[in-house]
């Protein structure tokens, strides 16, 4: 690489790889969304308008369908015969019961009845066999691919036409229960509103009549069964009554009294036995009291004479003791008293023996009575046991007889109730609202379809706008340039339509229309380059690809600076694709290539611009040694010589990706300006170009957006879009 000549401003390229390619730090705001919509309004409007329009056309092309609605009230009867529950009982009206009734209304049986009554088999709407064959069917039949039923089938054939018709009719029906009620809504969909209403009414009529017929048939079946059952039960009752009578006669049972007499005898004997046992116990107690075993009080109650004798004996003994101590034991009074005591003792013993003998006699009589009663009681119980054993078969026969009588009576009662119900039988459902022909189609739903299509179109439009924004990797504003490249954007040069400048080229705007937006942006570019920390003297102007407008920028920038009094020289360094001769309308015999080949002097190369004081050196003749020419010392010496004569030297370099010498030219310049076509150059290409320039040690100071669509940029919503707003016209031509 050539060294820079003395006196030039040396700029060390700073790598921005850590800052490039990053999205803007601003969050997605309402302003940004509106800006995206303004930029992509055509795509958004296409989706938002075409989709509802297509939906409207599609809806208009559809065959309208009408839905007729009728209502039934399901009220099950309250009659519940116990013997007839399997036939006549109605379940409680629960959600399951109502759902079952709705399914009955939606059954194939109802569909078949309606189809037969309204002759749907001859209606092409429901019988597909009557419709003209479609394009696919005709094509298959033409090529012999259509399935044709064989004619030699043995046995019954399946009527596919009727089956398909019934399926279509059933699919057109709909029955639903109204929540928290016993109402069932019946609906039918058809292309004919009158036919739809007739189908609903016919279905409800068939359902109600089927219920009435089913209940009437059930009542008839129940009556017949009950009559036969009553006949069987009458015979059974007579047979069992005769069997009970014969058994009683064989065993000598009195009807209703035998069992009662035996029980009464046992009861009386039990009471007598209890009294006899009580008397025996009383006698035993008196005997113990008489013998003195139960105490003095009990003995006094039983034998008062014994007590009196004992009292006399005790008194005599006490007197004898007193006299013996006072008179002595041999005293006649004491002896007499002693003999009296002996007599009293004999009297007490004799009295006790008499009382005991009397009580013993009573006790023996009581025992004999108890034994006799016990024997009688055991015999009575034995007789009762024998009677009970003989009564068991009779009891069984009596229970069977009673059961037969009760069943017979119940059957006779049910016969009466069934006869009454047959007279007042009503169906469990009745119509509460007949179906009327609908006045407007229910399908296709025009308003909901349009609303949904509009919402979908808006959503798809927004999605498309967002996807287009994501897919668009070009630069459309200075913000994008700074965010993607990490470089300042000095200017946005507009693309002027040819009808406005006619024969005038865009680069002539700087000299001919000095107040135009293009000229103003060129001046903004000059200000951005000049107001830096170090003003560059040699600026290389390049681009990533061809047709980016780099030559236009170089020529316009040179003319603008020259008109401001600066000494400016423009070197055309694009040796393989020179265009200055066509732009200036003057072809030079020699150019920069000849000087670098040491075949021409610098003074012979410099040309004057016809529109400004700008000096120009054209490229010269094309050759294959372009990279070597720029790497030679001649190019460095030329720039060093020109620095003393000119304030600004502009190098119109070729595109970086097109030719290698672009990096060489950018490397020997003080600063490099990268031209980027607005809305065209991808960011990935620009990032790659910047890496190539940095590898060449080029100092890329900024970028400029070229060929900007002013109208589209104004609608974009970017911050720098205001430079093209109509309010700026007061400052321009």
C-alpha positions in Angstrom: 0.0 0.0 0.0 1.2 3.5 -0.9 2.1 5.8 1.9 0.2 9.0 2.1 2.0 12.2 1.0 3.3 14.6 3.5 0.8 17.2 4.6 -2.3 15.0 4.2 -4.6 14.4 7.1 -4.1 10.8 8.2 -7.3 9.0 9.3 -7.1 5.7 11.0 -10.2 3.7 10.1 -12.2 2.7 13.1 -14.0 -0.7 13.0 -17.7 -0.4 13.7 -18.4 -4.1 13.5 -19.8 -4.1 17.0 -22.3 -1.3 16.1 -23.4 -2.2 12.5 -26.4 -4.2 11.5 -28.2 -3.5 14.8 -31.9 -2.5 14.6 -32.9 1.0 15.8 -33.1 1.3 19.6 -36.5 3.0 19.3 -39.3 0.8 20.4 -42.2 0.1 18.0 -44.4 3.1 18.5 -47.7 4.3 17.0 -45.7 6.7 14.9 -43.5 3.9 13.5 -46.5 1.8 12.8 -48.2 4.6 10.9 -45.0 5.2 9.0 -44.9 1.6 7.9 -48.5 1.8 6.8 -47.8 5.0 4.8 -44.8 3.3 3.1 -46.7 0.1 2.3 -50.1 1.6 1.9 -50.7 0.0 -1.5 -50.0 -3.5 -0.2 -52.2 -2.8 2.8 -55.1 -1.4 0.7 -54.9 -4.3 -1.7 -55.4 -6.8 1.1 -57.9 -4.6 3.1 -60.1 -4.0 0.0 -59.7 -7.0 -2.3 -60.4 -9.7 0.4 -63.7 -8.2 1.4 -64.6 -7.6 -2.3 -63.7 -11.2 -3.0 -65.8 -12.4 0.0 -68.7 -10.3 -1.2 -68.5 -11.7 -4.7 -68.2 -15.3 -3.3 -71.2 -14.7 -1.0 -73.3 -13.4 -3.9 -72.4 -16.4 -6.0 -73.6 -18.8 -3.3 -77.1 -20.2 -3.3 -79.1 -18.7 -0.4 -80.5 -21.1 2.2 -83.4 -20.5 4.5 -83.8 -21.9 8.0 -87.4 -22.4 9.3 -87.9 -22.8 13.0 -90.7 -24.4 15.0 -91.1 -25.2 18.7 -92.5 -28.1 20.8 -93.4 -28.4 24.4 -92.5 -31.7 26.0 -94.8 -32.5 29.0 -94.8 -36.2 30.0 -98.0 -37.6 31.6 -98.2 -38.3 35.3 -99.8 -41.8 35.0 -97.4 -44.3 36.6 -98.9 -47.8 37.1 -96.6 -49.9 39.2 -97.2 -53.1 37.2 -96.9 -51.1 33.9 -93.8 -49.1 34.6 -91.9 -51.0 31.9 -94.6 -49.9 29.4 -96.1 -46.6 30.5 -93.8 -45.1 33.1 -92.2 -41.7 32.0 -88.8 -40.8 33.4 -88.4 -37.5 35.2 -87.8 -34.6 32.8 -84.1 -34.2 33.0 -81.5 -32.8 30.6 -80.9 -36.4 29.4 -84.6 -37.0 28.7 -84.8 -33.7 26.8 -81.7 -34.5 24.8 -83.1 -37.9 24.0 -86.3 -36.3 22.6 -84.2 -33.9 20.5 -82.3 -36.9 19.1 -85.7 -38.6 18.2 -86.7 -35.5 16.3 -83.3 -35.7 14.5 -83.6 -39.4 13.8 -83.7 -41.2 10.5 -87.3 -42.2 11.1 -88.5 -38.6 11.2 -86.3 -37.8 8.2 -87.9 -40.7 6.2 -91.4 -39.7 7.2 -90.8 -36.1 6.1 -89.1 -37.2 2.9 -92.0 -39.5 2.0 -94.7 -36.8 2.8 -92.9 -34.0 0.9 -91.5 -36.1 -1.9 -87.9 -35.1 -1.4 -86.8 -38.1 -3.5 -87.8 -36.1 -6.6 -86.2 -32.9 -5.4 -82.7 -32.3 -6.8 -81.7 -30.2 -3.7 -81.7 -33.4 -1.6 -81.4 -36.1 -4.3 -78.0 -35.7 -5.8 -78.9 -38.3 -8.5 -81.2 -35.7 -10.1 -78.5 -33.1 -10.3 -76.6 -32.6 -13.6 -73.2 -34.4 -13.3 -70.3 -32.2 -12.5 -67.2 -31.6 -14.5 -65.1 -34.1 -12.6 -67.8 -36.8 -12.9 -68.2 -36.2 -16.6 -64.4 -36.4 -17.1 -64.2 -39.7 -15.1 -67.1 -41.1 -17.2 -65.5 -40.0 -20.4 -62.3 -41.9 -19.5 -64.3 -44.9 -18.3 -63.2 -44.3 -14.7 -66.6 -43.8 -13.2 -68.0 -46.7 -11.1 -71.1 -48.2 -12.7 -73.2 -50.7 -10.7 -73.3 -54.1 -12.3 -76.6 -55.3 -13.8 -76.3 -59.0 -12.8 -76.6 -58.6 -9.0 -78.6 -61.4 -7.4 -80.7 -60.6 -4.3 -81.9 -57.3 -2.9 -80.2 -54.1 -4.1 -79.3 -51.1 -2.1 -81.2 -48.0 -3.2 -78.3 -45.5 -3.0 -80.5 -42.7 -4.2 -83.0 -43.0 -1.4 -80.3 -43.5 1.2 -78.4 -40.4 0.1 -81.7 -38.4 0.0 -82.5 -39.5 3.6 -79.0 -38.6 4.8 -79.3 -35.2 3.1 -82.8 -34.6 4.7 -81.5 -35.7 8.1 -78.5 -33.4 7.8 -80.8 -30.5 7.0 -82.7 -31.1 10.3 -81.6 -29.7 13.6 -83.3 -30.2 17.0 -82.1 -28.6 20.2 -83.5 -28.1 23.7 -84.0 -24.6 25.1 -81.9 -24.4 28.3 -83.8 -24.6 31.6 -87.1 -25.4 29.8 -89.0 -28.3 28.2 -89.1 -26.6 24.8 -87.5 -28.2 21.8 -86.7 -26.1 18.8 -86.8 -27.8 15.4 -85.0 -26.3 12.4 -84.8 -27.2 8.8 -82.5 -25.7 6.1 -83.5 -25.5 2.5 -83.2 -23.4 -0.6 -87.0 -23.0 -0.6 -88.3 -21.1 2.4 -91.8 -22.6 2.0 -90.4 -26.1 1.8 -88.3 -25.5 4.9 -91.3 -24.4 7.0 -93.4 -27.4 5.7 -90.6 -29.8 6.6 -90.4 -28.5 10.2 -94.2 -28.7 10.7 -94.3 -32.2 9.1 -91.5 -33.4 11.4 -93.3 -32.1 14.5 -96.6 -33.6 13.4 -94.9 -37.0 12.8 -93.2 -36.8 16.2 -96.5 -36.0 18.1 -98.5 -38.7 16.2 -95.8 -41.3 16.8 -95.9 -40.5 20.5 -99.7 -40.8 20.6 -99.7 -44.1 18.7 -97.0 -45.5 20.9 -98.9 -44.6 24.1 -102.2 -45.9 22.7 -100.5 -49.2 21.7 -98.9 -49.4 25.1 -102.3 -48.9 26.8 -103.9 -51.6 24.7 -101.1 -54.0 25.3 -101.3 -53.3 29.0 -105.0 -53.8 29.2 -104.8 -57.2 27.4 -102.0 -58.3 29.7 -103.8 -57.2 32.8 -107.0 -59.0 31.8 -105.1 -62.2 31.2 -103.3 -61.8 34.5 -106.6 -61.2 36.4 -108.0 -64.4 35.0 -105.0 -66.4 36.1 -105.1 -64.8 39.6 -108.8 -65.6 40.1 -108.2 -69.2 39.4 -105.2 -69.2 41.7 -107.1 -67.6 44.6 -109.9 -70.2 44.3 -107.4 -73.1 44.3 -105.6 -71.8 47.4 -108.8 -71.1 49.3 -109.9 -74.7 48.7 -106.5 -76.0 49.9 -106.7 -74.0 53.1 -110.2 -75.3 53.8 -109.2 -78.9 53.2 -106.2 -78.7 55.5 -108.3 -77.2 58.4 -110.8 -80.0 58.1 -108.1 -82.7 58.1 -106.4 -81.3 61.3 -109.6 -80.2 63.1 -108.6 -76.6 63.3 -111.3 -74.1 64.2 -110.9 -71.1 62.0 -109.4 -68.3 64.0 -109.8 -69.9 67.6 -107.6 -72.9 68.1 -104.4 -71.1 68.5 -106.0 -68.6 70.8 -107.4 -71.2 73.3 -104.1 -73.0 73.7 -102.4 -69.7 74.5 -105.1 -68.7 77.0 -104.7 -72.0 78.9 -101.0 -71.6 79.1 -101.5 -68.0 80.3 -103.9 -69.1 83.1 -101.7 -72.0 84.2 -98.7 -69.7 84.3 -100.5 -67.3 86.6 -101.8 -70.2 88.9 -98.2 -71.6 89.1 -96.9 -68.2 90.0 -99.5 -67.9 92.9 -98.8 -71.4 94.1 -95.0 -70.8 94.1 -95.7 -67.6 96.1 -97.8 -69.5 98.6 -95.0 -72.1 99.0 -92.4 -69.5 99.6 -94.7 -67.8 102.2 -95.1 -71.1 104.0 -91.4 -71.7 104.0 -90.8 -68.3 105.5 -93.4 -68.8 108.2 -91.8 -72.1 109.0 -88.4 -70.5 109.5 -90.0 -67.7 111.6 -91.8 -70.3 113.7 -88.5 -72.1 114.4 -86.9 -68.8 115.3 -84.5 -68.6 112.3 -85.9 -65.3 111.0 -85.7 -63.3 114.2 -87.9 -62.4 117.2 -90.1 -60.0 115.2 -90.9 -62.6 112.5 -91.6 -65.2 115.1 -93.9 -62.8 117.0 -95.8 -62.2 113.7 -96.1 -66.0 113.0 -96.6 -67.5 116.5 -97.6 -64.9 119.1 -98.5 -67.6 121.7 -94.9 -68.8 121.6 -93.7 -65.3 122.2 -96.0 -64.9 125.3 -94.7 -68.2 126.8 -91.2 -67.1 126.1 -91.8 -63.8 127.9 -93.2 -65.7 130.9 -90.2 -68.0 130.9 -87.8 -65.0 130.8 -89.6 -63.3 133.6 -89.6 -66.5 135.7 -85.9 -67.1 135.1 -85.2 -63.5 136.1 -87.2 -63.9 139.3 -85.4 -67.2 140.1 -82.0 -65.6 139.6 -82.9 -62.7 142.0 -84.4 -65.0 144.7 -81.5 -67.5 144.4 -79.0 -64.8 145.1 -81.0 -63.4 148.0 -82.5 -66.7 149.5 -80.1 -69.3 148.3 -80.6 -72.2 145.9 -82.2 -74.5 148.3 -84.8 -72.2 149.5 -88.3 -73.5 148.9 -89.3 -70.4 146.9 -86.3 -70.8 144.8 -87.1 -74.5 144.2 -90.7 -73.7 143.4 -89.6 -71.1 140.9 -87.2 -73.6 139.4 -90.0 -76.1 138.8 -92.1 -73.3 137.3 -89.3 -72.5 134.8 -89.1 -76.2 133.8 -92.9 -76.2 133.1 -92.7 -73.1 131.1 -89.9 -74.5 129.0 -92.0 -77.6 128.2 -95.0 -75.3 127.3 -92.8 -73.3 124.9 -91.4 -76.4 123.2 -94.9 -77.9 122.9 -96.3 -74.6 121.4 -93.4 -74.4 118.9 -94.0 -78.0 117.8 -97.6 -77.4 117.3 -97.1 -74.2 115.2 -94.4 -75.9 113.1 -96.6 -78.9 112.4 -99.4 -76.7 111.2 -97.1 -74.7 108.9 -95.5 -77.9 107.6 -98.9 -79.2 106.5 -99.5 -75.9 104.6 -96.1 -76.1 103.0 -96.7 -79.6 101.8 -100.0 -78.7 100.3 -98.4 -75.7 98.5 -95.6 -77.9 97.1 -98.1 -80.4 95.7 -100.1 -77.6 94.1 -96.9 -76.2 92.5 -96.0 -79.6 91.1 -99.5 -80.2 89.7 -99.5 -76.8 88.0 -96.1 -77.4 86.5 -97.2 -80.7 85.0 -100.4 -79.1 83.6 -98.3 -76.2 82.1 -95.9 -78.6 80.5 -98.7 -80.5 79.0 -100.3 -77.3 77.7 -97.1 -76.2 76.1 -96.6 -79.6 74.5 -100.1 -79.4 73.0 -99.3 -75.9 71.8 -96.1 -77.1 70.2 -97.9 -79.8 68.4 -100.6 -77.4 67.2 -97.9 -74.9 66.1 -96.2 -77.6 64.0 -99.5 -78.5 62.4 -100.2 -74.7 61.9 -97.0 -74.0 59.9 -98.2 -75.4 56.6 -101.6 -73.7 57.2 -99.8 -70.3 57.8 -97.8 -70.7 54.6 -101.0 -71.5 52.6 -102.8 -68.6 54.2 -99.9 -66.1 53.3 -99.9 -67.3 49.7 -103.7 -66.9 49.6 -103.5 -63.4 51.0 -100.7 -62.5 48.5 -102.8 -63.8 45.6 -105.8 -61.8 46.8 -103.8 -58.6 47.1 -102.2 -59.1 43.6 -105.6 -59.8 42.1 -107.1 -56.7 43.7 -104.1 -54.6 42.5 -104.5 -55.9 38.9 -108.3 -55.1 39.0 -107.5 -51.6 40.2 -104.9 -51.2 37.4 -107.5 -52.4 34.8 -109.8 -49.6 36.0 -107.0 -47.0 35.8 -105.9 -48.2 32.4 -109.5 -48.0 31.1 -109.8 -44.4 32.4 -106.4 -43.4 30.9 -107.3 -44.8 27.5 -110.3 -42.5 27.5 -108.3 -39.3 28.3 -104.9 -40.2 26.6 -103.0 -37.2 25.1 -99.5 -37.0 23.6 -96.6 -36.0 25.7 -95.6 -33.2 23.4 -97.6 -30.5 21.6 -96.7 -27.7 19.2 -96.3 -24.2 20.7 -95.0 -22.5 17.6 -95.5 -23.6 14.0 -92.8 -22.9 11.5 -93.4 -20.0 9.1 -91.6 -19.5 5.8 -88.6 -17.3 6.6 -88.5 -13.9 4.8 -84.7 -13.6 4.5 -82.0 -16.1 3.9 -80.1 -17.4 6.9 -77.0 -18.4 4.9 -74.7 -17.2 3.6 -74.4 -14.6 6.4 -73.6 -11.5 4.4 -72.8 -9.1 7.2 -70.8 -11.4 9.4 -68.9 -12.7 6.3 -68.1 -9.2 5.2 -67.1 -8.2 8.7 -64.9 -11.3 9.0 -63.4 -10.7 5.6 -62.7 -7.1 6.4 -61.1 -8.0 9.7 -59.0 -10.7 8.0 -58.1 -8.3 5.2 -56.9 -5.7 7.6 -55.0 -8.3 9.6 -53.5 -9.8 6.5 -52.6 -6.3 5.2 -50.9 -5.5 8.5 -49.1 -8.8 8.4 -48.0 -8.2 4.8 -46.8 -4.7 5.7 -44.8 -6.1 8.6 -43.4 -8.9 6.5 -42.5 -6.5 3.7 -40.8 -4.3 6.2 -38.8 -7.3 7.5 -38.0 -8.4 4.0 -36.9 -4.9 2.9 -33.2 -4.8 4.0 -32.5 -1.6 2.0 -31.9 1.8 3.5 -34.9 4.2 3.4 -33.8 7.0 5.7 -30.8 8.4 7.5 -32.0 6.6 10.6 -31.7 3.3 8.8 -28.2 4.2 7.6 -27.0 5.1 11.0 -28.5 2.0 12.6 -27.4 -0.4 9.9 -23.9 1.0 9.1 -22.9 3.0 12.1 -22.2 5.9 9.8 -23.8 9.4 9.5 -26.0 10.1 6.6 -25.1 13.5 5.2 -27.8 13.9 2.6 -30.8 12.4 0.8 -30.6 13.3 -2.9 -34.0 13.1 -4.6 -34.6 11.5 -8.0 -36.2 14.1 -10.2 -38.5 12.8 -13.0 -37.4 13.4 -16.5 -40.5 15.3 -17.3 -39.6 18.0 -14.9 -36.0 18.6 -16.0 -36.6 17.5 -19.6 -33.2 17.9 -21.4 -31.4 19.0 -18.2 -29.5 16.3 -16.4 -29.9 15.9 -12.6 -26.3 16.9 -11.9 -27.0 20.3 -13.6 -29.6 21.2 -10.9 -26.7 22.5 -8.8 -25.9 25.2 -11.3 -29.2 25.8 -13.0 -31.7 25.3 -10.0 -29.7 26.4 -7.1 -32.8 26.5 -4.8 -34.1 23.1 -5.7 -34.3 20.3 -3.1 -31.5 18.5 -4.9 -29.1 21.5 -4.7 -30.0 21.9 -1.0 -29.2 18.3 -0.3 -25.8 18.7 -2.1 -25.1 21.7 0.1 -26.1 19.6 3.2 -23.6 17.0 2.0 -20.9 19.6 1.8 -21.7 20.9 5.2 -21.6 17.3 6.6 -18.1 16.8 5.1 -16.7 20.2 5.9 -17.9 20.5 9.5 -16.0 17.5 10.7 -13.1 17.6 13.2 -10.6 17.5 10.3 -11.6 18.7 6.8 -10.5 16.2 4.2 -8.8 17.4 1.1 -9.1 14.2 -1.0 -12.4 12.5 -0.9 -13.2 9.2 -2.7 -16.8 8.8 -3.7 -17.8 5.2 -4.3 -20.8 2.9 -4.0 -21.5 -0.8 -3.4 -23.0 -1.5 -6.8 -23.4 0.1 -10.2 -26.3 2.6 -10.9 -26.0 4.0 -7.3 -25.5 7.6 -8.5 -21.9 8.0 -7.4 -20.8 10.0 -10.5 -23.8 12.3 -10.2 -22.9 12.9 -6.5 -19.3 13.6 -7.4 -20.1 16.0 -10.2 -22.8 17.8 -8.2 -20.6 18.1 -5.1 -17.7 19.4 -7.2 -19.8 22.0 -9.0 -21.4 23.1 -5.7 -18.1 23.6 -4.0 -16.6 25.3 -7.1 -19.5 27.8 -7.3 -18.7 28.6 -3.7 -15.2 29.8 -4.6 -13.3 26.7 -3.8 -10.7 25.2 -6.1 -12.1 21.8 -6.9 -10.7 19.0 -9.1 -12.7 15.9 -10.1 -10.7 12.8 -11.0 -12.5 10.1 -12.9 -11.0 7.0 -11.4 -13.5 4.5 -12.9 -11.2 3.6 -15.8 -13.3 0.6 -16.9 -16.6 2.5 -17.2 -16.0 6.2 -17.7 -19.1 8.4 -18.1 -17.8 12.0 -17.6 -17.3 12.5 -21.3 -21.0 11.9 -21.9 -22.0 14.0 -18.9 -19.8 17.0 -19.9 -20.4 16.5 -23.6 -16.6 16.8 -24.2 -14.4 13.8 -24.9 -10.7 14.3 -23.8 -8.0 12.7 -26.0 -6.0 11.7 -22.9 -6.9 11.2 -19.3 -5.8 9.9 -16.0 -4.8 6.5 -17.3 -2.4 8.0 -19.7 -0.8 10.1 -17.0 -0.4 7.1 -14.7 1.2 5.3 -17.6 3.6 8.3 -17.9 2.3 9.1 -21.4 0.7 12.6 -20.6 1.4 15.6 -18.4 -1.0 16.8 -15.8 -1.6 20.1 -17.4 -2.8 18.4 -20.6 -5.3 16.4 -18.6 -7.2 19.1 -16.8 -10.5 20.3 -18.4 -12.8 23.1 -17.3 -16.5 22.5 -16.7 -18.8 24.6 -18.9 -21.3 25.2 -16.0 -19.0 26.0 -13.1 -15.3 26.7 -12.2 -14.9 22.9 -11.6 -11.8 21.3 -13.1 -12.1 17.7 -14.4 -9.6 15.0 -15.3 -11.3 12.2 -17.3 -10.4 8.5 -17.1 -8.7 8.1 -20.4 -8.4 4.9 -22.4 -9.5 1.7 -20.8 -6.9 -0.9 -20.0 -6.4 -4.1 -18.0 -3.7 -2.6 -15.8 -6.0 -0.4 -13.7 -5.1 -1.8 -10.2 -1.4 -1.5 -10.9 -1.8 2.1 -12.1 -3.4 3.2 -8.8 -0.9 1.2 -6.8 2.0 3.0 -8.5 3.9 5.9 -7.1 2.7 8.1 -9.9 -0.8 8.2 -8.4 0.6 9.2 -5.0 2.8 11.9 -6.5 -0.1 13.2 -8.6 -2.3 13.6 -5.5 0.6 15.3 -3.6 1.1 17.7 -6.4 -2.7 18.4 -6.7 -3.1 19.1 -3.0 -1.1 22.3 -3.4 -3.2 23.6 -6.3 -6.7 22.6 -5.2 -8.7 22.9 -2.0 -10.8 19.8 -2.7 -10.0 16.8 -4.8 -12.9 14.4 -5.6 -12.1 10.8 -6.7 -14.9 9.3 -8.7 -14.1 5.7 -7.8 -15.7 2.6 -9.3 -18.2 0.4 -7.3 -16.5 -1.6 -4.6 -18.0 -4.9 -5.5 -17.5 -4.4 -9.3 -13.8 -3.6 -9.4 -10.8 -4.0 -7.1 -9.3 -0.5 -7.8 -12.2 1.0 -5.8 -10.6 -0.2 -2.5 -7.2 1.1 -3.7 -8.6 4.5 -4.5 -10.5 4.6 -1.2 -7.4 3.6 0.7 -5.3 6.5 -0.7 -8.0 9.2 0.0 -8.4 11.2 3.2 -12.0 10.2 3.4 -14.4 8.0 1.6 -18.1 8.8 0.9 -20.3 5.7 0.3 -23.3 6.3 -2.0 -26.3 4.1 -1.4 -29.3 3.9 -3.6 -32.5 4.6 -1.6 -34.7 1.5 -1.2 -32.5 -0.7 -3.4 -29.1 -1.7 -1.9 -29.4 -4.5 0.7 -27.8 -4.0 4.1 -25.9 -7.2 3.9 -24.2 -5.9 0.7 -23.3 -2.6 2.4 -21.9 -4.3 5.4 -19.8 -6.5 3.2 -18.5 -3.4 1.3 -17.7 -1.6 4.5 -15.6 -4.6 5.6 -13.8 -4.6 2.3 -13.1 -0.8 2.7 -11.9 -1.3 6.3 -9.5 -4.0 5.2 -8.1 -1.5 2.7 -7.7 1.0 5.5 -10.1 3.4 4.0 -11.7 6.0 6.2 -15.4 5.9 5.5 -16.7 9.1 7.0 -20.4 8.7 6.0 -23.0 7.8 3.4 -25.4 9.6 1.2 -28.8 8.2 0.0 -29.3 8.7 -3.7 -32.3 8.5 -6.0 -34.7 9.1 -3.2 -38.4 9.0 -4.1 -39.5 12.2 -2.5 -43.2 11.5 -2.4 -42.7 8.0 -0.9 -40.2 9.4 1.6 -42.6 12.1 2.7 -45.2 9.4 3.5 -42.8 7.1 5.2 -43.0 8.9 8.5 -39.2 9.0 9.1 -37.7 11.9 11.0 -35.8 13.2 7.9 -38.8 12.9 5.6 -39.7 16.5 6.4 -37.0 17.8 4.1 -39.3 17.0 1.1 -42.6 18.3 2.7 -44.6 20.8 0.7 -44.1 23.4 3.4 -40.5 23.6 2.2 -41.6 24.8 -1.2 -41.4 28.4 0.0 -37.6 27.9 0.2 -37.2 26.3 -3.2 -37.8 27.0 -6.8 
